[in-house]
Amino acid sequence: MKASDTATASLDARAVREQFPIFRAERAKPLRYLDSAATSQKPDAVIEAMDRYYGTINANIHRGIYRIAEEATAAYEDARRRLADFIGARSPRELIFTSNSTAAINLVAYAWGRSQLEAGDAIVLTVMEHHANLVPWQILAAERDVELRFIPITGSGELDLAALPTLLADGRVKLVGAVHISNVLGTVNPIAEIARQAHAAGARMLVDASQSVPHCPVDVQALGCDFFAFTGHKMLGPTGIGGLWARRELLEAMPPFMGGGEMIREVKLTGSKWNELPWKFEAGTMPIAEAIGLGAAVDYLRSLGMERVFAHDRELVAYAMERLREVPGLTLLGPSEDKRGGVIAFTLDGIHPHDVATVLDDDGVAVRAGHHCAMPLHEALGVPASARASFHCYSLPEEVDALVAGLHRARKVFAR
Ligand SMILES: Cc1ncc(COP(=O)(O)O)c(C=O)c1O
């Protein structure tokens, strides 16, 4: 399938699904996979690209001067180019490979945060952050006596932007960090507007794009951010690879995060000089096969068309919300369907989400249950935990039907 011949048609999720070996595997009950926000499934194209690397050009990169080492280096750097282009970076040099979003945000907290922030500075985050965009800042805040402030949420699970001007008013804020699409509420946050206000107050803007890069068109220039973190395994790629995009001048000015091989240009016993971007931030042997697999995932997503992937997510979420409203005692968390991506969390009166997930698992329905690495958000919502269904390009309406049937069954099981 090429983007050009499918640009206007809607996504054929059934045809897409056939390209994912996990759905072709024989099993007692068909797999109804509704946990793509935790990790996505992998198409043949990604697995084959990684196999090809190991089977034909396995060698370390940037070191060997023999043929397969050069081919491996070219494949790795080519993956970087495709990924940079996918998110609208001006240059692949602005794109650092990391192991995931968590590592990307920690890189910013250590390399940028520790070189820029001092006692009395402040960081603004949101109440709906994943722990990955909260805990690294808590560690830094405790170390440097930096204040953390939070944009609250409204009753409908959106950011309460009316609070932002006050949070920024004293000129002490050096960084604003926000999740692009919430992994619990599905809320799509107005990043460009938040970035505009952050910049007007002299702060940098960091975006946790873990749930947006895999699902919708993104453009770091249009978002107007300074740091942008994402993770490969949620975007049909392998685990162990992700990325940090940042403005070149920021990366140039930042000290390295980790020291070791490859991130240096020259080493003497008395000191070292750092490599150029992006390698200054890529110490040690990198996850080469994973980067190549992620490059293949980008090609695959592009062939589907990100607009169509997002439209498919939103269609399914609208259908799921309609069907879930039929279940007595069920409370949907988060905003209306037009304001969210393909994520939907809910609670069921009197039944713990773990019990809900266990009953659903008997039917082959895989959902996530718990706090989804967003404990402060659950506290703000006044619930200890929730169950969550989430979609991707291979998700089907009958999986939603199986979810709803399983929820009716859970109510019967726990009514006894
Ligand atoms: C919004 C958000 N941020 C960050 C992460 C962390 O991703 P990773 O564990 O791949 O670093 C996740 C993963 O669930 C997420 O949903």
The ligand as a MOL file (V3000), in Angstrom:
LIG
                    3D

  0  0  0     0  0            999 V3000
M  V30 BEGIN CTAB
M  V30 COUNTS 16 16 0 0 0
M  V30 BEGIN ATOM
M  V30 1 C 2.3710 9.4760 27.6860 0
M  V30 2 C 3.5180 8.5420 27.9260 0
M  V30 3 N 4.7050 9.0500 28.2410 0
M  V30 4 C 5.7800 8.2740 28.4400 0
M  V30 5 C 5.6760 6.9040 28.3530 0
M  V30 6 C 6.8950 6.0750 28.6040 0
M  V30 7 O 7.2430 5.3280 27.4770 0
M  V30 8 P 8.5060 4.3640 27.5820 0
M  V30 9 O 8.2150 3.4180 28.7110 0
M  V30 10 O 8.5620 3.6730 26.2690 0
M  V30 11 O 9.6760 5.2030 27.8760 0
M  V30 12 C 4.4480 6.3220 28.0590 0
M  V30 13 C 4.2840 4.8640 28.0280 0
M  V30 14 O 3.2520 4.3350 28.3950 0
M  V30 15 C 3.3360 7.1710 27.8250 0
M  V30 16 O 2.1360 6.6720 27.5210 0
M  V30 END ATOM
M  V30 BEGIN BOND
M  V30 1 1 1 2
M  V30 2 1 2 3
M  V30 3 2 2 15
M  V30 4 2 3 4
M  V30 5 1 4 5
M  V30 6 1 5 6
M  V30 7 2 5 12
M  V30 8 1 6 7
M  V30 9 1 7 8
M  V30 10 2 8 9
M  V30 11 1 8 10
M  V30 12 1 8 11
M  V30 13 1 12 13
M  V30 14 1 12 15
M  V30 15 2 13 14
M  V30 16 1 15 16
M  V30 END BOND
M  V30 END CTAB
M  END
